[in-house]
């Protein structure tokens, strides 16, 4: 196989190829080889492929009509490494998820049901369900089509676009088996106080000051020589925590994600600097934002010591990151646990055609 149909889309603050499952090889090794060719990996510039020389632009969504009751489509996320010949399904991606609803409607997997069409999405990586609401107004001849234009703005993406609200359900412990896989609000690993947590994305949350950082560094500073010793310490923590999070040996895995947190400085709930897991993130992933926001609500966690939390069962928590903030709305149950999480995302179709590997 050396070519197939694809739609290239921006989903949230990420970008990648959206494929129908039937258009890719059924064999995982053959599929991986094809996608490496599509992206131009391994190569730091991905010059011979569609990848953008960044993990955020080297992503893939594989979508098919679902046979599950109450679910419209199944979505498998694949991370194609930039400079290594690795394609992994070890994590989910809430940003690429933002484009799955529009893609499913564009490909005829879901029929528009009105001016807004809810799309129930089963995330194969983690067994979670999300509901994405997509604008589908009528055109001049009465056909309903996906609308990408609008006034919604998200940090990390220039301009404005149509809003795509995404509600997540049953996210706790989706990869690690429990919200707090060790059962502790705080563990000390390699001499660093951490929260090991999974509310849709396996994450390790630490106070920036405990690692000798401010938590307000730029992405360039985080990846510079002056931060090398701290990056090495972060990786030591990650490798030691992998088995504790039921993830096994994580040396070649893209999870857990690593977070340095500090008090908010722009009116948010908490400030973050993240590694995914080795490159510094320009923003923050959707499910990672949900997980870090959840960590800030866990009494006794390092995040709770720096976060500013509003009262009430429904909490609006802006999570600050290097280029802005991502607002999470968490609804608490009577037992104090997070019942649901919702975020506002946008997406845009960039190209629809044939891709060659």
BAVEXNU-662687 format. One line per 3 residues: their letters; for each residue x, y, z of N, C-alpha, C, O. Coordinates in steps of 0.05 Angstrom, whole numbers. Example, Ala and Ser with C-alpha at 12.3 -4.5 7.8 and 13.67 -1.06 7.14 Angstrom:
REM residues 2
AS	264:-114:156:246:-90:156:264:-66:156:285:-66:169  257:-45:142:273:-21:143:258:1:157:268:23:161
END
This chain:
REM residues 357
XXX	17:-24:0:0:0:0:18:25:0:35:28:17  14:43:-19:30:67:-19:14:92:-22:25:114:-25  -13:90:-22:-30:114:-23:-58:108:-13:-66:85:-14
XXX	-71:128:-3:-99:125:6:-112:152:10:-98:173:8  -138:152:16:-152:177:20:-147:187:49:-143:171:67  -147:213:52:-142:225:78:-155:253:78:-158:266:58
XXX	-162:262:102:-169:290:107:-149:301:127:-147:290:149  -136:322:120:-117:335:139:-133:356:154:-145:373:141  -131:356:180:-147:375:196:-130:385:220:-112:372:230
XXX	-137:410:228:-128:419:254:-150:412:273:-173:419:269  -142:399:295:-161:393:316:-150:406:342:-129:398:351  -164:426:353:-153:440:376:-127:453:369:-125:468:350
XXX	-106:447:385:-80:459:380:-61:438:368:-36:441:369  -72:417:356:-56:397:342:-65:395:313:-84:408:304  -51:379:297:-57:377:269:-48:349:260:-28:339:269
XXX	-64:337:241:-56:311:232:-75:300:211:-92:314:201  -70:274:204:-86:261:183:-109:245:196:-106:231:215  -133:248:184:-157:234:192:-164:214:170:-169:221:147
XXX	-164:188:178:-168:166:160:-193:150:167:-198:147:191  -207:140:148:-227:119:153:-211:93:158:-191:88:145  -219:77:178:-205:53:185:-202:35:160:-182:21:157
XXX	-223:34:144:-223:17:120:-202:25:99:-196:9:82  -192:49:101:-172:59:82:-144:54:90:-125:62:76  -140:42:114:-113:36:123:-109:6:126:-129:-9:128
XXX	-84:-4:125:-80:-33:128:-91:-43:154:-89:-30:175  -102:-67:154:-113:-79:179:-90:-88:197:-93:-88:221  -68:-97:185:-45:-106:201:-31:-82:214:-25:-62:200
XXX	-26:-83:240:-15:-60:254:12:-53:245:19:-29:243  29:-72:239:56:-66:230:56:-53:202:71:-34:197  39:-63:185:37:-51:158:25:-23:160:34:-4:146
XXX	6:-19:178:-6:8:182:15:27:193:17:49:183  31:18:212:52:35:223:72:43:202:80:66:201  81:23:186:100:29:165:89:50:145:104:68:136
XXX	64:47:138:52:66:120:50:94:132:57:113:118  42:96:157:39:122:170:66:136:174:68:160:173  87:120:180:114:131:182:122:144:156:134:165:155
XXX	115:130:134:121:141:107:105:166:101:115:185:89  80:166:110:63:190:105:74:214:120:75:236:108  83:210:144:93:233:160:122:240:154:130:262:160
XXX	137:221:142:165:227:137:182:221:161:203:234:165  174:202:178:190:195:202:205:169:196:196:152:181  229:165:209:241:184:228:259:204:215:277:197:199
XXX	255:229:222:271:251:212:263:276:227:239:283:228  282:290:240:275:313:256:259:335:241:243:349:254  263:337:215:248:356:199:223:344:186:206:359:176
XXX	222:317:185:200:304:170:197:316:142:175:319:132  220:321:130:221:336:105:209:320:82:200:331:62  208:293:84:198:276:63:170:266:68:161:246:57
XXX	155:281:85:128:273:91:111:296:99:119:319:97  87:290:110:67:310:117:71:321:145:58:341:152  87:308:161:91:317:189:103:344:190:117:353:172
XXX	99:358:212:108:386:215:132:389:234:136:410:245  148:367:237:172:368:254:166:374:283:182:386:297  142:366:292:134:371:320:114:349:327:97:342:311
XXX	115:338:352:95:318:359:67:327:356:49:311:351  62:354:359:34:364:357:24:364:328:-1:366:324  41:360:308:33:360:280:39:334:267:40:332:242
XXX	44:313:283:50:287:272:31:266:285:39:247:298  5:271:281:-16:255:294:-35:244:274:-38:254:252  -49:223:282:-67:208:264:-93:201:279:-91:192:302
XXX	-115:204:266:-141:194:276:-151:172:257:-152:177:232  -158:150:268:-170:128:252:-199:125:261:-204:119:284  -217:128:243:-246:130:250:-262:110:234:-258:105:211
XXX	-282:98:248:-301:80:235:-328:82:248:-331:91:271  -349:74:233:-376:74:244:-377:53:267:-366:31:264  -389:61:289:-389:43:312:-412:24:312:-434:30:302
XXX	-407:0:324:-428:-19:328:-437:-19:357:-453:-36:365  -427:-1:373:-433:1:401:-459:16:405:-464:36:391  -476:7:423:-501:20:428:-497:48:439:-482:53:457
XXX	-511:67:426:-510:95:435:-485:110:426:-481:133:433  -468:97:409:-443:109:400:-445:112:369:-454:93:356  -436:135:359:-436:139:330:-411:129:317:-413:114:296
XXX	-388:135:327:-363:127:314:-342:118:335:-343:127:358  -324:101:327:-301:93:343:-277:108:332:-274:111:308  -260:118:351:-237:134:343:-212:123:357:-211:120:381
XXX	-193:116:340:-167:107:350:-146:129:344:-143:138:322  -132:138:365:-111:158:361:-84:145:360:-78:127:375  -68:153:340:-41:143:337:-21:167:337:-24:186:322
XXX	-1:165:354:20:185:355:43:175:338:54:153:343  50:190:317:73:182:300:97:199:310:97:223:308  117:185:320:141:199:330:155:214:307:154:205:284
XXX	168:236:314:181:252:293:208:240:285:212:234:262  225:235:305:252:227:299:258:198:306:281:189:307  237:182:311:240:154:316:219:139:299:197:149:294
XXX	225:114:292:206:98:276:186:85:294:185:60:296  170:101:308:151:91:327:123:103:321:120:127:316  103:85:321:75:93:319:61:80:343:61:56:345
XXX	50:96:361:39:85:386:10:93:391:1:115:383  -5:74:403:-32:80:411:-34:80:442:-55:76:453  -11:86:455:-10:85:484:-24:107:498:-28:106:523
XXX	-33:127:484:-47:150:496:-71:158:479:-75:148:457  -87:176:490:-109:188:475:-100:216:467:-78:225:475  -116:230:451:-111:258:444:-137:272:442:-153:268:424
XXX	-142:290:462:-166:306:462:-167:328:441:-188:337:433  -143:337:432:-143:357:411:-151:345:384:-169:356:371  -138:323:376:-146:310:351:-175:301:353:-189:301:333
XXX	-184:294:377:-212:286:381:-231:309:371:-253:303:362  -223:334:374:-240:356:366:-248:355:337:-269:365:330  -232:343:320:-238:341:292:-253:316:284:-262:314:261
XXX	-256:297:303:-269:272:296:-299:275:288:-308:263:269  -313:292:303:-341:297:297:-345:309:269:-360:297:254  -331:331:263:-333:341:236:-325:321:214:-339:319:194
XXX	-304:307:219:-295:287:199:-316:265:195:-321:257:172  -328:256:217:-348:235:215:-372:244:198:-384:229:183  -380:269:201:-402:280:186:-393:284:157:-409:278:138
XXX	-369:295:152:-359:299:125:-358:272:110:-363:272:86  -351:251:123:-348:225:110:-374:209:109:-374:186:99  -396:220:119:-421:206:118:-426:185:139:-444:169:136
XXX	-409:184:159:-413:164:181:-435:173:200:-447:156:213  -440:199:201:-461:210:218:-477:230:201:-466:247:187  -504:227:202:-522:245:188:-527:270:205:-533:268:228
XXX	-525:294:193:-532:318:208:-560:317:218:-578:308:204  -565:326:243:-592:323:255:-605:350:261:-627:350:272  -593:372:253:-604:398:258:-582:419:255:-561:413:243
XXX	-587:443:265:-567:463:264:-542:456:280:-520:465:274  -546:438:300:-523:427:314:-527:397:315:-549:387:320  -505:382:310:-506:353:310:-487:342:331:-463:345:329
XXX	-498:329:352:-481:315:371:-470:289:360:-484:274:347  -444:285:364:-431:260:355:-420:246:379:-402:256:392  -430:222:384:-420:205:406:-396:189:397:-398:174:378
XXX	-373:193:410:-348:182:401:-336:163:423:-333:171:446  -331:139:414:-317:120:432:-288:121:427:-279:116:404  -272:127:447:-243:129:444:-230:102:449:-228:94:473
XXX	-221:89:428:-211:62:431:-187:60:449:-183:39:462  -170:80:449:-145:79:465:-151:74:494:-136:60:508  -172:86:504:-177:86:533:-205:77:541:-210:74:565
XXX	-222:71:522:-249:61:529:-267:83:539:-288:77:551  -261:108:533:-277:131:542:-297:138:521:-295:130:498  -317:154:530:-337:165:511:-337:196:513:-335:207:535
XXX	-338:209:490:-340:238:489:-363:245:471:-368:231:451  -376:267:476:-397:278:459:-387:305:448:-384:324:463  -383:306:422:-375:330:409:-400:342:394:-413:327:380
XXX	-405:367:398:-428:380:385:-418:398:362:-402:417:367  -426:391:338:-416:404:313:-438:421:300:-460:412:298  -431:445:292:-450:462:278:-454:451:250:-435:447:235
XXX	-480:446:243:-487:436:216:-510:452:204:-532:441:201  -507:478:198:-529:494:187:-535:486:158:-520:472:145  -558:495:149:-566:490:121:-553:510:103:-549:533:110
XXX	-545:500:79:-535:519:59:-558:530:42:-581:526:49  -552:544:21:-572:558:6:-592:539:-8:-614:548:-16  -585:514:-12:-603:495:-24:-614:474:-4:-625:454:-12
XXX	-611:480:21:-623:463:42:-606:440:52:-616:424:68  -581:437:42:-564:415:52:-550:424:78:-542:446:81  -548:405:96:-534:411:121:-505:402:118:-499:379:111
XXX	-487:421:124:-459:415:122:-444:426:147:-454:443:161  -421:415:152:-405:424:175:-396:453:171:-387:460:149  -400:469:191:-391:496:191:-365:499:207:-364:491:230
XXX	-345:511:195:-320:515:209:-315:544:217:-297:550:233  -332:562:207:-328:591:213:-345:599:237:-367:590:241  -333:616:254:-348:625:277:-331:644:294:-310:653:285
XXX	-341:650:318:-328:670:335:-314:658:359:-304:672:376  -312:631:360:-299:618:383:-269:620:380:-258:616:358  -255:627:402:-226:630:402:-214:612:423:-224:611:446
XXX	-193:598:415:-179:582:435:-149:590:434:-138:595:413  -137:591:457:-108:598:458:-92:577:444:-97:553:446  -71:587:430:-54:569:415:-62:567:386:-47:555:370
XXX	-85:578:378:-95:578:350:-102:606:342:-118:619:356  -90:617:321:-98:644:312:-126:645:301:-136:625:290  -138:668:303:-164:672:291:-187:660:307:-183:651:330
XXX	-211:660:295:-234:649:308:-247:628:290:-244:628:265  -262:610:302:-274:588:287:-300:580:301:-307:590:322  -315:561:288:-340:551:300:-333:535:326:-314:520:327
XXX	-349:539:347:-344:525:372:-351:495:369:-371:488:356  -335:478:382:-341:450:384:-339:442:414:-318:435:423  -361:444:429:-360:435:457:-356:405:458:-370:390:444
XXX	-339:397:476:-333:368:479:-337:361:508:-324:372:526  -355:342:513:-360:332:540:-349:305:543:-353:287:527  -333:301:565:-321:275:570:-336:260:592:-346:272:611
XXX	-338:234:589:-351:217:609:-334:194:617:-319:183:601  -335:186:642:-321:163:653:-292:163:646:-281:143:635  -278:185:652:-250:188:645:-231:177:666:-208:170:660
XXX	-239:176:691:-221:169:713:-209:141:710:-224:122:707  -183:140:711:-169:114:709:-170:100:683:-167:76:682  -175:115:661:-179:103:635:-154:88:625:-157:68:611
XXX	-130:96:633:-106:82:624:-92:68:647:-80:47:643  -95:79:671:-80:68:695:-97:51:713:-86:39:732  -123:49:708:-140:32:725:-153:46:748:-172:36:760
XXX	-143:70:755:-155:86:777:-146:115:774:-125:121:761  -162:133:785:-155:161:783:-127:166:795:-110:179:783  -123:154:819:-97:155:832:-86:127:834:-93:113:853
XXX	-70:118:815:-63:90:813:-48:80:838:-49:56:843  -34:97:853:-21:88:877:-39:90:901:-33:81:923  -62:104:898:-80:108:920:-73:132:937:-86:138:957
XXX	-52:146:929:-42:169:945:-45:195:931:-43:197:906  -51:216:946:-53:243:935:-25:253:928:-21:269:910  -5:243:943:23:252:938:42:228:943:40:215:964
XXX	60:224:924:81:204:928:108:219:925:110:238:910  128:209:939:155:220:935:171:201:917:176:178:925  179:211:894:194:195:875:220:209:867:219:232:859
XXX	242:195:871:268:207:865:271:234:880:284:252:870  260:235:904:262:258:921:244:281:914:246:303:924  225:276:895:206:297:886:178:290:894:169:267:888
XXX	163:308:906:135:303:913:118:305:888:119:325:873  102:284:882:87:282:857:59:271:863:54:258:883  41:278:845:15:265:843:15:249:817:18:260:796
XXX	11:222:820:8:205:797:-22:202:792:-37:192:809  -32:212:769:-61:215:765:-69:210:737:-53:215:718  -93:200:733:-103:194:706:-133:200:706:-149:183:714
XXX	-140:223:695:-168:229:690:-172:234:660:-181:255:651  -164:214:645:-165:216:616:-137:216:603:-135:210:579  -117:223:618:-89:223:609:-71:217:633:-72:231:653
XXX	-53:196:631:-34:191:652:-15:214:655:-1:221:636  -15:227:679:2:250:684:16:248:710:7:235:729  39:261:712:53:265:737:55:295:742:66:310:725
XXX	45:304:764:42:332:770:60:339:794:58:327:815  78:358:789:98:366:810:98:396:812:92:410:792  105:407:835:109:436:838:135:444:824:156:431:828
XXX	134:465:808:157:474:793:180:480:813:203:474:807  173:493:835:194:501:854:209:478:866:232:481:874  196:455:867:209:431:878:231:420:860:248:404:869
XXX	231:429:835:252:421:816:271:443:809:288:440:792  268:465:823:286:488:818:278:505:795:294:520:784  252:504:787:242:520:765:222:540:776:213:538:799
XXX	214:560:760:194:579:769:166:570:760:146:576:774  164:555:738:138:547:727:128:567:708:106:564:697  143:589:702:135:609:683:154:612:660:153:631:645
XXX	171:592:657:191:592:635:177:590:608:155:580:605  190:601:587:181:598:560:187:570:550:203:555:562  174:562:528:180:536:516:210:534:508:222:513:512
XXX	221:556:498:249:556:490:267:552:514:287:538:512  260:565:536:276:561:560:274:532:570:294:521:579  251:521:569:247:493:578:264:474:562:273:453:572
XXX	268:479:536:283:461:519:312:469:516:327:456:502  320:491:529:348:501:527:367:486:545:360:470:562  393:492:540:414:479:556:412:485:585:419:468:602
XXX	403:509:592:401:517:620:381:500:636:381:501:661  363:485:622:343:469:635:349:439:634:333:423:642  373:433:623:380:405:618:380:387:643:370:365:642
XXX	390:398:665:392:383:689:364:377:700:358:355:711  346:397:698:319:393:708:304:373:690:289:356:700  308:375:664:296:355:646:305:327:652:289:308:652
XXX	330:324:658:341:297:665:327:287:691:321:263:693  323:305:710:309:297:735:281:289:730:271:270:741  267:304:713:239:298:705:237:271:693:219:256:698
XXX	257:264:676:256:238:663:262:215:683:251:194:680  279:220:702:284:200:724:258:194:739:251:171:744  243:216:745:217:212:758:198:196:741:184:178:751
XXX	197:203:715:178:190:697:184:160:695:165:144:696  209:153:692:216:125:689:210:109:714:201:86:713  215:121:737:209:108:763:179:105:768:170:86:780
XXX	163:124:758:135:124:763:119:106:745:97:98:751  130:100:721:115:84:702:103:59:713:79:54:711  119:41:726:108:17:738:87:22:760:68:7:763
XXX	91:44:775:73:51:796:45:59:785:25:58:799  45:68:760:20:77:747:8:55:730:-11:60:715  18:30:733:9:7:718:14:10:688:-1:-1:672
XXX	35:26:682:42:30:653:67:14:645:74:14:622  79:1:665:103:-15:658:127:2:652:130:25:663  145:-8:636:169:6:627:160:28:607:150:21:586
XXX	164:53:614:155:75:597:177:89:582:173:110:571  201:76:581:223:89:568:217:97:539:225:119:531  203:80:525:197:86:497:167:93:493:157:91:470
XXX	153:100:514:125:107:512:122:137:514:139:152:524  99:146:503:93:175:503:78:184:528:70:207:531  73:165:546:60:171:572:78:159:594:93:140:589
XXX	75:170:619:58:192:627:70:219:618:94:222:613  52:239:616:60:267:611:69:279:637:61:271:659  87:298:635:100:309:659:93:339:662:94:354:643
XXX	84:347:686:74:374:690:87:387:714:89:376:736  97:411:709:106:429:730:84:449:735:75:462:716  75:452:760:54:471:765:63:492:785:81:488:801
XXX	50:515:783:57:538:799:32:555:803:12:551:789  32:575:821:8:591:825:1:606:799:19:615:784  -25:610:793:-32:624:769:-23:653:770:-21:665:792
XXX	-17:665:747:-9:693:747:-26:710:728:-21:734:726  -45:697:714:-61:712:695:-91:708:700:-107:708:682  -98:704:726:-126:701:733:-138:674:730:-162:670:734
XXX	-121:654:725:-131:626:722:-132:612:748:-131:624:770  -134:585:747:-136:569:771:-108:557:778:-102:554:801  -92:552:757:-66:540:762:-49:545:737:-60:547:715
XXX	-23:547:740:-5:551:717:11:525:712:19:512:731  14:518:686:27:493:679:49:497:659:49:515:642  69:480:661:89:476:640:92:446:637:97:431:656
XXX	89:436:612:87:407:608:107:397:588:116:411:570  114:371:593:132:357:575:116:332:565:102:319:581  118:326:538:99:307:526:112:282:513:105:276:490
XXX	129:267:526:140:271:553:167:285:553:177:293:575  180:288:530:207:299:529:208:327:517:223:344:527  192:332:497:191:359:486:172:376:502:151:366:513
XXX	179:401:505:161:420:520:137:426:502:140:430:478  114:427:514:89:432:500:85:462:498:88:477:518  77:472:474:72:500:470:46:509:485:43:532:492
XXX	28:490:489:3:496:502:-2:474:524:15:471:542  -24:460:522:-29:437:539:-50:420:525:-68:430:512  -48:393:528:-67:376:516:-94:377:530:-96:384:553
XXX	-115:371:515:-142:372:526:-146:355:550:-153:364:572  -140:329:547:-144:310:569:-124:314:591:-129:309:615  -100:324:584:-81:331:604:-91:355:621:-87:355:645
XXX	-103:374:608:-114:397:623:-135:388:643:-136:397:665  -153:369:634:-173:358:651:-160:344:675:-169:347:698  -139:329:670:-126:314:691:-111:332:711:-113:328:735
XXX	-98:353:701:-84:371:719:-104:387:735:-100:392:759  -126:395:722:-147:409:737:-158:392:759:-164:401:781  -161:366:753:-171:347:773:-151:345:796:-159:343:819
XXX	-125:344:789:-104:342:810:-105:365:829:-100:362:853  -113:388:819:-114:412:836:-137:410:856:-137:425:876  -156:392:851:-179:388:870:-174:365:890:-190:361:908
XXX	-151:351:887:-144:329:905:-130:340:929:-108:350:928  -144:338:952:-132:349:977:-106:335:984:-104:311:984  -86:351:989:-60:341:996:-41:338:973:-18:329:977
XXX	-50:344:949:-33:342:925:-16:366:922:-23:388:932  8:364:909:24:388:904:8:409:889:11:433:894  -9:401:870:-24:420:854:-44:436:872:-48:460:867
XXX	-55:423:891:-75:436:908:-62:458:925:-75:477:934  -35:456:929:-21:476:945:-16:502:930:-10:522:943  -19:501:903:-13:526:888:-38:536:873:-38:558:862
XXX	-59:519:872:-83:526:856:-102:545:870:-103:546:895  -117:560:855:-138:578:865:-164:566:855:-170:566:832  -180:555:874:-203:539:867:-229:554:876:-231:563:898
XXX	-248:556:857:-274:569:864:-292:551:881:-287:527:881  -311:562:894:-331:547:909:-351:534:890:-352:541:866  -368:516:901:-390:505:886:-383:478:873:-360:471:870
XXX	-404:463:866:-401:436:854:-392:438:825:-378:420:815  -400:459:811:-391:463:783:-369:484:783:-373:507:789  -345:475:777:-321:491:779:-309:498:752:-303:480:736
XXX	-307:523:746:-294:532:721:-264:538:728:-258:556:743  -247:522:716:-218:523:722:-202:529:698:-196:511:682  -194:554:694:-175:561:672:-147:551:678:-135:558:698
XXX	-137:533:661:-110:522:665:-91:538:647:-92:536:623  -73:553:660:-54:569:645:-32:552:633:-23:533:646  -23:560:609:0:547:596:17:568:582:10:591:583
XXX	39:560:568:57:581:557:44:601:538:55:623:536  23:594:524:12:612:504:-17:621:510:-31:631:493  -26:616:535:-53:625:542:-65:608:564:-52:602:584
XXX	-90:599:560:-103:582:580:-124:564:566:-134:571:545  -130:542:579:-151:524:571:-170:521:594:-162:512:616  -195:528:590:-215:527:611:-229:500:613:-241:491:593
XXX	-227:488:636:-241:463:641:-265:469:660:-263:485:678  -288:456:654:-311:458:672:-315:431:684:-323:412:670  -310:428:710:-312:403:724:-336:403:742:-340:422:757
XXX	-352:383:740:-376:380:757:-370:359:779:-363:336:772  -374:367:804:-368:349:826:-393:335:836:-415:346:836  -390:310:844:-411:295:856:-413:300:886:-396:314:897
XXX	-433:288:898:-436:291:927:-413:280:943:-408:288:966  -399:260:931:-376:248:944:-350:263:940:-329:255:950  -352:286:926:-328:302:921:-312:294:897:-292:307:891
XXX	-320:273:883:-306:264:859:-316:278:835:-339:288:834  -299:280:815:-307:293:790:-325:275:774:-318:252:768  -349:285:768:-369:269:753:-366:273:723:-369:253:708
XXX	-361:297:714:-359:302:685:-341:326:680:-337:343:698  -329:327:656:-312:348:648:-319:357:620:-324:340:603  -319:383:615:-325:393:588:-305:415:581:-296:430:599
XXX	-300:418:555:-282:438:545:-293:449:519:-309:436:505  -284:473:511:-291:485:486:-267:482:467:-245:491:474  -271:469:444:-250:466:424:-260:477:397:-283:484:394
XXX	-242:478:378:-249:484:351:-233:466:333:-213:453:341  -240:464:307:-226:448:288:-230:461:260:-248:477:256  -213:453:241:-215:464:214:-205:443:194:-184:432:198
XXX	-221:439:173:-212:422:151:-191:437:135:-195:460:127  -168:424:130:-146:437:116:-143:426:87:-137:441:69  -147:400:84:-142:387:58:-157:360:57:-159:346:77
XXX	-168:354:34:-182:329:30:-172:317:4:-176:329:-17  -160:294:5:-149:283:-20:-135:256:-16:-143:240:1  -113:253:-31:-98:228:-31:-70:234:-19:-57:253:-26
XXX	-61:216:-1:-35:219:10:-18:195:2:-28:173:-1  8:200:-2:26:179:-12:48:173:9:57:192:23  56:148:12:76:140:31:101:130:16:121:122:29
END
